[in-house]
Amino acid sequence: MTELMAKAKILTVEDDPDIRELLRYNLEKAGYQVILADQGEKALELAKRQHPDLILLDLLLPVMNGLEVCRQVKMDPILQHVPIIMVTAKGEEMDRVVGLELGADDYVVKPFSVREVMLRVQKLLERKDKAPAGSCLKAEGLLLDLAAHTAAVDGRLMELTATEFKLLSHLMHNRGRVQTRDVLLDRVWGYNFEGYSRTIDTHIRRIRKKLGDRQNLIETVRGVGYRFQA
């Protein structure tokens, strides 16, 4: 683990004390700084005060649920680029979709394995600041500055999450070549767990919406995956 990752600050929002302690123990054991919250309002307060590097967010929280926390974080100009991993129950598929639509980067399903959670945290943190200096990707009004981690379409700045940026840059790097969902899970998320391919479709839908009139740059290859136009 790099020094940067070891110092990363993780806001862990979970109302179940046993799960909260399990996550705290393993995150601290891995070298992360851990901030704990057991409800949504407290999580927002801590996020604004502590500026975490990543938020591990349970959706079933008392009073203010995780979806509302996610929405408010993504509306905050200072916090909107903080990666969010949602923690959901097996029967909450619609909530997961809504969470991804709101801008969450990933999710894990209870009951989860600690190894899976740690892998997802690690991969999201590794995704930061990886771009080589001075590198840009361009296509028909779309400009990705990999060093500055910014994207613009027809001169308009696009507000992309870390995962959306990584996914779009991968498609552009491989323009003209079909990328299967399995490949995208491996190259963008860094893992491929069974049943998680739907998250790709949600992220693609969000990117297309942000591309506006340029959304046809990303083609759907039915039954296979996606391709950025050559």
C-alpha positions in Angstrom: 0.0 0.0 0.0 1.4 3.4 -1.0 2.0 6.1 1.6 -0.8 8.2 0.1 -3.3 5.4 0.5 -2.1 4.6 4.0 -2.9 8.2 5.0 -6.3 8.3 3.3 -9.2 9.4 5.5 -12.3 7.1 5.2 -15.7 8.3 6.6 -17.6 5.2 7.6 -21.3 5.7 8.0 -23.1 2.7 9.5 -25.7 2.5 12.3 -25.1 -1.1 13.2 -22.4 -1.0 15.9 -21.0 -4.5 15.1 -20.6 -3.8 11.4 -19.2 -0.3 12.2 -16.6 -1.8 14.5 -15.7 -4.5 12.0 -15.1 -1.9 9.3 -13.2 0.4 11.6 -10.9 -2.4 12.7 -10.0 -3.6 9.3 -9.6 -0.1 7.7 -7.3 1.0 10.5 -5.4 -2.3 10.3 -4.8 -1.4 6.6 -3.4 1.9 7.6 -6.4 4.2 6.9 -7.6 7.0 9.1 -11.2 6.3 10.0 -14.0 8.7 10.9 -17.2 7.1 12.2 -20.8 8.2 12.0 -24.0 6.3 12.9 -26.6 8.6 11.2 -26.9 10.7 8.1 -26.9 14.2 9.6 -23.8 13.5 11.6 -22.1 12.0 8.5 -22.8 15.2 6.5 -21.4 17.4 9.4 -18.3 15.3 9.6 -17.8 15.2 5.8 -17.9 19.0 5.6 -15.6 19.4 8.6 -13.1 16.6 7.9 -13.0 16.4 4.1 -12.6 12.6 3.8 -10.9 10.9 0.8 -13.7 8.3 0.5 -17.1 7.7 2.1 -18.3 4.2 2.9 -22.1 4.8 3.2 -24.8 2.5 4.5 -28.2 3.2 2.8 -30.4 2.2 5.7 -29.8 4.9 8.2 -32.2 6.5 10.8 -33.9 9.8 10.0 -31.8 10.8 7.0 -31.1 7.8 4.8 -28.0 7.1 2.8 -29.5 8.2 -0.5 -30.2 11.6 0.9 -26.6 11.8 2.3 -25.3 10.8 -1.1 -27.4 13.4 -2.9 -26.3 16.2 -0.6 -22.6 15.2 -0.8 -22.8 15.3 -4.6 -24.5 18.7 -4.6 -21.7 20.2 -2.4 -19.0 21.8 -4.6 -16.3 20.9 -2.2 -17.4 17.3 -1.5 -18.8 16.3 -4.9 -15.7 14.6 -6.1 -15.3 12.4 -3.0 -15.8 8.8 -4.0 -18.8 7.0 -2.3 -19.2 3.3 -1.9 -22.7 2.4 -0.9 -23.5 -0.5 1.4 -26.9 -2.1 0.7 -28.9 -5.1 1.6 -29.7 -7.8 -1.0 -33.2 -6.7 -1.5 -32.3 -3.0 -2.2 -31.5 -3.2 -5.9 -33.6 -0.2 -6.8 -31.9 1.8 -4.1 -28.5 0.8 -5.6 -29.6 2.0 -9.0 -30.8 5.3 -7.5 -27.6 5.7 -5.6 -25.5 5.2 -8.7 -27.7 7.7 -10.5 -27.1 10.2 -7.7 -23.3 9.8 -8.3 -22.1 7.0 -6.0 -19.1 5.3 -7.5 -19.6 1.7 -6.3 -21.5 -0.5 -3.9 -21.2 -3.7 -1.8 -24.1 -5.9 -0.7 -24.7 -7.2 2.8 -23.7 -9.6 4.0 -20.3 -8.6 2.5 -16.8 -10.1 2.8 -14.3 -7.7 4.4 -11.9 -8.6 1.7 -14.3 -7.3 -1.0 -14.9 -4.0 0.9 -11.1 -3.5 1.3 -10.5 -4.2 -2.3 -13.1 -1.7 -3.5 -11.8 1.0 -1.1 -8.2 0.3 -2.3 -9.2 0.4 -6.0 -11.1 3.7 -5.7 -8.3 5.4 -3.9 -5.7 4.1 -6.4 -7.8 5.7 -9.2 -6.8 9.1 -7.9 -3.9 11.0 -9.4 -2.9 8.2 -11.8 -2.8 10.2 -15.0 0.5 11.1 -16.7 1.3 14.8 -16.8 0.2 16.8 -19.8 -1.9 14.0 -21.4 -5.3 14.8 -23.0 -7.9 12.8 -25.0 -9.9 14.6 -27.6 -12.9 13.7 -29.8 -15.6 15.7 -31.5 -16.0 18.5 -29.0 -15.0 16.3 -26.1 -11.8 17.0 -24.2 -10.4 15.0 -21.2 -7.4 16.5 -19.4 -6.0 13.4 -17.6 -3.5 15.4 -15.6 -6.0 18.0 -14.3 -8.8 15.3 -14.1 -11.2 17.6 -15.9 -13.6 17.0 -18.8 -15.4 19.4 -21.1 -17.8 19.0 -24.0 -18.3 21.8 -26.5 -16.5 24.1 -24.0 -18.8 23.2 -21.1 -17.3 21.6 -18.1 -18.6 18.2 -17.2 -19.1 17.2 -13.6 -17.9 13.6 -13.6 -17.3 11.4 -10.6 -14.0 9.6 -10.3 -15.5 6.4 -11.7 -17.2 8.1 -14.6 -14.0 9.9 -15.5 -12.0 6.6 -15.5 -14.7 4.8 -17.5 -14.9 7.5 -20.2 -11.1 7.8 -20.4 -10.8 4.0 -20.9 -13.4 4.0 -23.6 -11.6 6.9 -25.4 -8.2 5.2 -25.1 -9.8 2.2 -26.8 -11.9 4.1 -29.4 -13.3 1.9 -32.1 -12.8 -1.3 -30.1 -15.7 -2.9 -28.3 -15.2 -3.2 -24.5 -17.1 -5.9 -22.9 -18.7 -5.4 -19.4 -16.2 -7.9 -17.9 -13.3 -6.0 -19.4 -14.7 -2.7 -18.1 -15.2 -4.1 -14.6 -11.6 -5.3 -14.6 -9.9 -2.3 -16.1 -12.0 0.5 -14.5 -13.1 -1.0 -11.2 -10.2 -3.3 -10.8 -12.2 -6.4 -10.0 -15.0 -8.5 -11.5 -17.5 -9.9 -9.0 -20.5 -11.8 -10.3 -23.6 -9.8 -10.5 -22.0 -6.3 -10.6 -22.1 -5.7 -14.4 -25.3 -3.7 -14.2 -23.4 -0.9 -12.5 -21.6 -0.3 -15.8 -24.9 0.4 -17.6 -25.9 2.9 -14.9 -22.6 4.8 -15.2 -22.8 4.8 -19.0 -26.3 6.3 -18.8 -25.0 9.0 -16.5 -22.1 9.8 -18.7 -24.3 10.0 -21.8 -26.7 12.4 -20.0 -23.7 14.7 -19.2 -22.5 14.5 -22.8 -25.8 16.0 -24.0 -25.8 16.3 -27.8 -22.5 14.3 -27.9 -23.9 11.2 -26.2 -23.8 9.2 -29.5 -20.0 9.1 -29.1 -20.6 6.1 -26.9 -22.2 3.2 -28.8 -24.0 0.2 -27.3 -23.1 -3.1 -28.8 -26.0 -5.2 -27.8 -25.2 -8.3 -25.9 -21.5 -7.4 -25.7 -20.7 -4.0 -24.2 -19.8 -0.5 -25.3 -17.6 1.2 -27.9 -16.4 4.8 -28.2 -16.8 5.9 -31.8 -13.6 5.8 -33.9 
